Amino acid sequence: QVMQNEDYLAAILDRTPIGRIAEPDEVSGMVAFLCMEGPAGYITGQVISTDGGMTAYGFAYNP
């Protein structure tokens, strides 16, 4: 739905330092890491943003 609303997409991209929407493999890499027993076995209750830096500006959207 984000991709279909040009104004919303422009606002998202404007607030994202990387300047683009993530590719699926960029997000799935974090998911795969979190599923690993060894390296991520002690990680609990965390919010790990894979958002290209967008949350650095907060969450407000004013159309």
PyRosetta script that sets phi, psi and omega in degrees:
from pyrosetta import init, pose_from_sequence

init()
pose = pose_from_sequence("QVMQNEDYLAAILDRTPIGRIAEPDEVSGMVAFLCMEGPAGYITGQVISTDGGMTAYGFAYNP")
pose.set_psi(1, -32.9)
pose.set_omega(1, 179.2)
pose.set_phi(2, -60.7)
pose.set_psi(2, -43.0)
pose.set_omega(2, -176.8)
pose.set_phi(3, -67.6)
pose.set_psi(3, -23.0)
pose.set_omega(3, -178.2)
pose.set_phi(4, -84.6)
pose.set_psi(4, -22.3)
pose.set_omega(4, 179.9)
pose.set_phi(5, -98.8)
pose.set_psi(5, 100.2)
pose.set_omega(5, -173.2)
pose.set_phi(6, -61.2)
pose.set_psi(6, -38.1)
pose.set_omega(6, 179.7)
pose.set_phi(7, -66.6)
pose.set_psi(7, -43.4)
pose.set_omega(7, 179.9)
pose.set_phi(8, -66.5)
pose.set_psi(8, -43.8)
pose.set_omega(8, 178.6)
pose.set_phi(9, -60.7)
pose.set_psi(9, -43.1)
pose.set_omega(9, 178.7)
pose.set_phi(10, -61.9)
pose.set_psi(10, -40.0)
pose.set_omega(10, 178.4)
pose.set_phi(11, -65.6)
pose.set_psi(11, -41.0)
pose.set_omega(11, 178.2)
pose.set_phi(12, -62.2)
pose.set_psi(12, -49.7)
pose.set_omega(12, -177.5)
pose.set_phi(13, -65.1)
pose.set_psi(13, -34.4)
pose.set_omega(13, 178.5)
pose.set_phi(14, -65.6)
pose.set_psi(14, -30.7)
pose.set_omega(14, -177.4)
pose.set_phi(15, -96.0)
pose.set_psi(15, 2.6)
pose.set_omega(15, -178.2)
pose.set_phi(16, -107.0)
pose.set_psi(16, 112.0)
pose.set_omega(16, -178.3)
pose.set_phi(17, -54.0)
pose.set_psi(17, -35.3)
pose.set_omega(17, 178.7)
pose.set_phi(18, -71.2)
pose.set_psi(18, -26.1)
pose.set_omega(18, 172.8)
pose.set_phi(19, 81.7)
pose.set_psi(19, 19.9)
pose.set_omega(19, 178.9)
pose.set_phi(20, -156.5)
pose.set_psi(20, 165.1)
pose.set_omega(20, 175.1)
pose.set_phi(21, -81.8)
pose.set_psi(21, 143.3)
pose.set_omega(21, -178.7)
pose.set_phi(22, -65.5)
pose.set_psi(22, 150.2)
pose.set_omega(22, 170.6)
pose.set_phi(23, -85.8)
pose.set_psi(23, 150.8)
pose.set_omega(23, -178.7)
pose.set_phi(24, -53.7)
pose.set_psi(24, -38.6)
pose.set_omega(24, -178.2)
pose.set_phi(25, -69.1)
pose.set_psi(25, -21.9)
pose.set_omega(25, 177.2)
pose.set_phi(26, -72.7)
pose.set_psi(26, -33.4)
pose.set_omega(26, 177.7)
pose.set_phi(27, -83.1)
pose.set_psi(27, -39.5)
pose.set_omega(27, -177.3)
pose.set_phi(28, -65.8)
pose.set_psi(28, -25.7)
pose.set_omega(28, 176.2)
pose.set_phi(29, -61.7)
pose.set_psi(29, -41.1)
pose.set_omega(29, 177.4)
pose.set_phi(30, -67.7)
pose.set_psi(30, -40.4)
pose.set_omega(30, 178.0)
pose.set_phi(31, -61.5)
pose.set_psi(31, -45.3)
pose.set_omega(31, 179.4)
pose.set_phi(32, -61.5)
pose.set_psi(32, -42.5)
pose.set_omega(32, 178.1)
pose.set_phi(33, -60.0)
pose.set_psi(33, -46.5)
pose.set_omega(33, -177.8)
pose.set_phi(34, -65.8)
pose.set_psi(34, -22.3)
pose.set_omega(34, 178.2)
pose.set_phi(35, -83.8)
pose.set_psi(35, -8.2)
pose.set_omega(35, -177.8)
pose.set_phi(36, -78.1)
pose.set_psi(36, 128.2)
pose.set_omega(36, -178.0)
pose.set_phi(37, -65.5)
pose.set_psi(37, -42.9)
pose.set_omega(37, -176.5)
pose.set_phi(38, -71.4)
pose.set_psi(38, -72.9)
pose.set_omega(38, -174.5)
pose.set_phi(39, -62.8)
pose.set_psi(39, -32.9)
pose.set_omega(39, -176.2)
pose.set_phi(40, -112.7)
pose.set_psi(40, 10.4)
pose.set_omega(40, -175.1)
pose.set_phi(41, -62.8)
pose.set_psi(41, -19.7)
pose.set_omega(41, -177.4)
pose.set_phi(42, -109.0)
pose.set_psi(42, 6.9)
pose.set_omega(42, 178.5)
pose.set_phi(43, -86.4)
pose.set_psi(43, 124.5)
pose.set_omega(43, 177.5)
pose.set_phi(44, -140.5)
pose.set_psi(44, 147.5)
pose.set_omega(44, 171.4)
pose.set_phi(45, 56.7)
pose.set_psi(45, 36.5)
pose.set_omega(45, -178.5)
pose.set_phi(46, -108.9)
pose.set_psi(46, 153.6)
pose.set_omega(46, 170.7)
pose.set_phi(47, -109.8)
pose.set_psi(47, 114.3)
pose.set_omega(47, -179.7)
pose.set_phi(48, -114.9)
pose.set_psi(48, 107.5)
pose.set_omega(48, -176.4)
pose.set_phi(49, -80.9)
pose.set_psi(49, 126.3)
pose.set_omega(49, 172.1)
pose.set_phi(50, -114.9)
pose.set_psi(50, 70.8)
pose.set_omega(50, -169.8)
pose.set_phi(51, -127.4)
pose.set_psi(51, 17.8)
pose.set_omega(51, 178.4)
pose.set_phi(52, 66.8)
pose.set_psi(52, 16.0)
pose.set_omega(52, 179.0)
pose.set_phi(53, 95.0)
pose.set_psi(53, 2.6)
pose.set_omega(53, -175.8)
pose.set_phi(54, -58.7)
pose.set_psi(54, -38.6)
pose.set_omega(54, -176.7)
pose.set_phi(55, -70.7)
pose.set_psi(55, -9.7)
pose.set_omega(55, 175.3)
pose.set_phi(56, -63.4)
pose.set_psi(56, -24.1)
pose.set_omega(56, 179.9)
pose.set_phi(57, -96.6)
pose.set_psi(57, -1.9)
pose.set_omega(57, -176.3)
pose.set_phi(58, 95.8)
pose.set_psi(58, -171.4)
pose.set_omega(58, -172.2)
pose.set_phi(59, -116.2)
pose.set_psi(59, -1.6)
pose.set_omega(59, -174.6)
pose.set_phi(60, -67.3)
pose.set_psi(60, 138.8)
pose.set_omega(60, 174.3)
pose.set_phi(61, -129.9)
pose.set_psi(61, 119.6)
pose.set_omega(61, 179.3)
pose.set_phi(62, -119.5)
pose.set_psi(62, 98.5)
pose.set_omega(62, -177.4)
pose.set_phi(63, -65.2)
pose.dump_pdb("model.pdb")
